[in-house]
Amino acid sequence: MEKTKSELDSITCRDIRFPMAILVVFLHIPKFPVLESLIDHSSIEGGLYIYTIIRNIVGWLGSIAVPIFFVISGYYFYNQSWNLKTYLSKLKKRFYTLFIPYILWIIIAILFLAIFIVCGIILHGRSWSIIIDFFADNFTVSSFYDSKKVETDVNLNWLGDMRPTYFPWLQPMWFVRDLMMMVIISPILHFVIYHFKWWTLSIMALSYISGIEIPLCGFSSVAIFFFSLGAFLRIHILYITDFFFNKNLRYFTFIISFILLPILLYYGNTSLSYYLQPIFTICMSITMFNLITDMEIVSIRCDCNNHKKKILRFILSCFKKFSNATFFIYASHAVWGLWASGTIIQKVFPAYVLNDNSYALPFIYILYAIMTVFICYITFLLLKRIPFIYNILTGGR
């Protein structure tokens, strides 16, 4: 049965979310000994060589996850009619679906660590001033906005200035923070996108690629550009799958993505890679949308007796089934998911298996991510049995 363009948009945006959440989990797995690039081949041995390649491929691919979330958010934020009443209604809704979960997840993360500190105080007879100092340092206004600043001398913009990144206390929540900022300035974005069309998008793309952006925490160029890209398609009544599926754009972004990936792998954590990453992220994001769209189209038109297409349908059915858990996995993996799976791995595998020459490293790396997603999903299912808590933590998703 053929799908309309709107329906194809809907199922593609639904099914792409879960694999993007998995990529985020892979990004945040604590690093075993690993080289940041493949330039120095002589220093890479055994399992470390395979692990380094896998980790860096997943790392660069993972850079598209949050941008894709921004595109989807921007696309479904705007209605065909836009006025003050619509804006105020959106603000009210986002207060419950974004702001409250954002605050609660950061508080939960702080309290989760505080529990371990209290246990240490009780078991080792330490001073209770430790926990008091912990809350004094970590339970501040800054914890909910910009408590962590990350910058390196290789991550430079086109002017040669360092590009600092600011995170709230629970690092993955920077996406929700920046998304809330986009919601607040959405009338401005609507005005410039509606009236100036491609000029607006071109300037935003240039800002993102060059790294020359507004020096305000919460207004990152990645948020502004990708949210606006989704908004542009919605405001000008263009379908995501139809627009990205354009033959010329599709092949161009695919070719550029797979030209840049080996370069990024080889040069790793260098200025050249940071200069190329925005271009790779744009092209690879479009390529990923097209990949999921291709899978959806093939599964719709396929012969059910075809074994390969049955596998394809099974994969897509998993994406659909787990899509509702995407936000919960995104938020909880950095609170208890990674900790729980890491603890299990350290107990199960001897220390010599985790050394930097072990051929078990690639296997453990993948197992780490699978276990984390599994733990988060089990927690998700358990919390669904308590609707009040579930709805608050997920914003009713």
Secondary structure, DSSP 8 states (H G I E B T S, - for coil): ----HHHHHHHHHHHTHHHHHHHHHHHTS---S--S-SS-GGG--HHHHHHHHHHHHHHHHHTTHHHHHHHHHHHHH--SS--HHHHHHHHHHHIIIIIHHHHHHHHHHHHHHHHHHHHHHHHHT--THHHHHHHHHHSSGGGGTT-EEE--TT-B-TTS-B--EEE-SSGGGHHHHHHHHHHHTHHHHHHHHHHHHHHHHHHHHHHHHHT----STT--HHHHHHHHHHHHHHHTT--HHHHHT-HHHHHHHHHHHHHHHHHHHHH-SSHHHHHHHHHHHHHHHHHHHHHHHHHHHHHHHS-TT-HHHHHHHHHHHHHHHHGGGHHHHHHHIIIIIHHHHHHHHHHHS-GGGGSTT-TTHHHHHHHHHHHHHHHHHHHHHHHTTSHHHHHHHHTT-
